[in-house]
């Protein structure tokens, strides 16, 4: 069973107003909303309405009320100026993407020192019902605005596990730790799906993304401990930005650590990037983690990193993300 955060439900907006003029109008506004069938509940200075009535109310508010004194919130979010409601309404399209599962996976190879495929990173690709592509920045931005980050992350994670069942290599699967309320509940469906598809947990590597935004490290530890308990592996991306202390890295015990591509591009000729890459390598080895360099585009950078001791490599030099179409599912393995 999915929790409410993982499901796409109609939004409800709570609206409150200050100011004498606004308060005088509130009762008549509430009556109008009730006649339209979009009012959920009402008090003297606030009411709750369905999303279907929010656009009309927003237009009315702009024309006839002191909009700067009107606030709203969706769910348990903080109160916000009513003018910001428009961006939530404009992002409603993401509900269709999630509800209809309009996502697929592309796979980018990760190679070992002998340039043999060791794993694939599963990268979500989104599209609208008309087939047009939605870029990740756009869809995750919309998910944050509408409070759909939890549902979107779950959709991506489950889709990646399904596609991972078509390949016989390890699969790196991104996840956003701040989207997970409780690992015991939020990740249970992921474990069940992997078991149902016969995917060996040892083949799945869950990669923490947005590491620079992780503030509750205790929560992250619980998530990673759950993955480890279930037999999965996990990786940390851009370690320097989000996990800068040796003590924290020692507690997290990542199986893989990724060197960010900004330190990879041109590393063979850039002394400053070389210092960072070497320090990262030593830190990974000290933690017992496998060092992985991503974003490799030239042989010079690859050979420099390989000669220094990096063990895994990813980038356009070895292959761009490619779709796992029906006809390719056996080929890619």
N, C-alpha and C positions, 0 to 999 in steps of 0.2 A: 504494500500500500504506500502511496506517495503522500508526503505531507503537503500542506497548503502552499508552502513556498515553492515546491516543485511543480505545481499545477498552475495553469493559466486560468485565473478566475476574473470575472468582471470587477473592475476597480470601483470603489466607492470613495467619494470625496466628502470630507467634513469641512464645512465652511463656517467661519465666524467673522463678525464685523464689530468695529468700534465706531464711534461717532454718532451724533444725534440723528443726522440725516439717514445714515445707513440703518440704524435701529428702527426708525419710523417705517422704513420700507420693507423690513424683513418679513413681517407677517403676511403682507400681500404677495411677496415673492414666494414664500413657502406655499401659500395657497395655490399659486399658479403652477408651481412644480408638482404639487399633489394632483392637480387636475390632469397634468400630463403623464402621471404615473411614474415619475422618476424620483419622487421624494421618499426617503426611507424613514427618517424621523426628524423632528424639529423641536427646538426650544426657542426662547425669546431672542437670544443673540447668536444662535448657531443652528445649522441643520446639516443633515447627511443626505446626499443625493447620489443616484446612479450616474455612471459615466455618460450615459445617453443624454442626460440633461445638462451636463457640465458646459458644453460648448455654448449653448444658448444663454446660460447664466453668465458665462464669462463675457459674452457680447453685451448683455444687458448691464452688467457691472461697469464695463468701460464707458457706456453711454449715459448712465443715469445715477451711478453711485460714486462715492468717494473711494475709488479703487485702492488707493494707497492705505486705506484703513481696513481692507478686507484681506483675510488670510485663509489658507486652506492646508489640508494635509491628506495624504492618501495612506490609509492603513495606520501604522504606528510611527510614521515618519515625523520629523519635526515640522512645525508650522512654517509655511513659506508665503511670500507675497502672492496674491491671486494672479498676478501677471505671469508667474512662472508655470501656471497650470497648462498653458498652451503647448509647451514643449512635451509635456506628458501626453496630451491628447494627440499631438502630431506624431508620436512614436507608437501609436496603436498597432501599426502594421506588424510589429515584432510578435504580437500575440498570435497572428496567423502563422508566422514562421515556426514558432515553438509548437503550437497546437497541431500543425500539419507535418511536423518533422522535416522541414525544408532545409536539410543539411546533409552533406555528404563528407567524405574524407579523402584528402590527398595524402600521399606518403612520400617523404623525403628520406633517402638512404643515409645511414650512419655507418661509416667504414672503420675498420681496424687499421693497424699499422701496415698490414700487407695489402691494403686497399681491397679487402673483401667485405661484403655487406655483413655487418654485425646486427643491425637493427634498422627500424624505420620510425621516424617521427610522424605521428598521425596528426594532420592539420585539418581543422574543420573548414569547410567551404559552404557558404550560405547562398540561397537564391530565393527569389520571389516566385509566386505561382506562375508568372508569365515567363519564367526562365532566366530573368536578368540576375546578375550577380550582385550580392551585397557584400561589401568589404568589411573585414573584421572590426575595424575601428568604428564604423557606422553602427553595426549591430550591437556591439558591446556598449557603446554610448547610449543607444536607445534602451538597452536592458537596464542600465543603471537608472535612467530617468524614470522608467515605469516600474522599478522594483522587480524586474524579471531576471536579475543576474543569477539567482539560484536555479531557476527553471532552465535557463539557457546553458549554464555550466553542466547541469545534469544531462541535458539533451546531447551536448557535445561529448561528454564522457561516455555515455551509453553507446552513442553512435561509433565512437572510436573503438570501443571494445568489440562491437559487432564486426567492424572491418578488420580488426586485429585477428579475428578468427580465420580470415582468408589467407593469412601469411604464416610462414613457419619460422619467422625471426622474432626477436624481441620487438615490442612496440612501445614507443615513448608516447604517453598520453598527457596532455596538458590539463591542469585543473587550477582553479582559483580558490585558495584556502579560505578567503573571507566569505565565500558563497556557501560554505558548509556550516550549518548550525551545530550538528552533533554527528560525529563520524559513525557512531553506532547505528543511527537511523538514516542519515543522508547517503551513506556509502553502502548500505546493506544491499540495495538493488544492483549496484555495480558488481559486488561480489557474487550475487545470485546469478546475474547474467553471464559472467565469466564461467561459472560452474556449469550452467546450462549449456553453454556453447562448447564446453570441453577445452577451454583455454587454460593452459597451465599458468597459475598465478606468477610463477617465476619469469614468464615471458612478458609480463606487463610492468612497465616502468612509469610511474605517475610523476609527472614533472611539475614542480611548483612554479607557477608564473606570477608575475607582479610581486616579486620578492621584496622590492623596495617599499611596498605598501603594507607589508605584514607587521602589525603592531602587537598583536596578541600572540606572542611566541609560545605561550603555554598551550593555547588552542591548537597551534600548528603542530606542536609536539604530540598532542593527543591524536591528531589526524594521521601523522606519520607512524605513530606507534600502532594504530589500527591497521594501516596498510602492511606494516611489517608482520604483525600478528597473523594476518591472512595470507602471508607468503608472497606479497607483492614487493617490488623494488621501487625506489623513488629517487628522484634527481632534483637538484637545486639549480635554478637558472640565475645567471648574473649574481653570483655569490658576493662579490665585493660590495654591491650596493645595499643588499638587504641583510646580509649575515656577516658582519665585519669582524666579529670577535671569535677568537679560537674557542673560547669556552662554549659559546652557543653552537658552533659547528660540531664540537665534540658531543654535545647533548643530542643534536639532531641526527648525527651519524648517517649522512647521505651516502647512498651507494654510488651515485654519479654526481659530478660537479661540472657545470658548463661554464666555459670562459666566454664572456660576451663578445659578439662579433666586432664591437668597436675596438677591441684590443687585438683582434685577429687581422683585420684588413691592414696590410702593409707591415706586419710585425717583423718580417724578414729584414727590413731596412730601417726600422724606427727604434732607436735605443730605448725610448721611454716605454713604448708598448712591450718591448722585450723584457724590461724590468718587471712590468706588471704580470706578463705571461709566466715568467719564471717564478715569481712570488706565489702566484696562483697555483702553479704546478706543485711547488713544495708544500703548500697548505693542503692541497687535495691528497697528496701522498701521505702526509702526516696524519690525516683523518682516516686513512684507509679507503678513500674514495677513488673511483676511476675518473681521471681528468679527460674532459671532452671539449674540443674546440669547435665552435660553430661559426658559420659565415665564411668559410674558406673559399676563395675564388681563384687563387693562383697556386701553382706548384711550388713556387718559392716559399710562400707562407706555410704551405703544408709540410714541406721538407724541413723547414726550420723548426716547426713545432714538433714534428715527429722525432727529429734528431735530439731535441731537448728532453723527450720522454713522454710526450702526450700519447694517449693510447687510443682515443676515438676521435673521429673527424666528420664534420658535416658541412655542406656548403654547395654552391652551384658548380664548383669544380667537379664534384662527383655526381651531381644530378639535382635538378629542380624538383619541387613537389609535383607529383603526377597523380592523376585520378586512378583509383582502383576499380576499373570497370569490370564487368562480368568476364569479358574475354581476357583480362589481364590478371585476374586473381590468382591463377595458377602460375603464370609467368613470373609474377613479382616475387613469388616464394622461392 
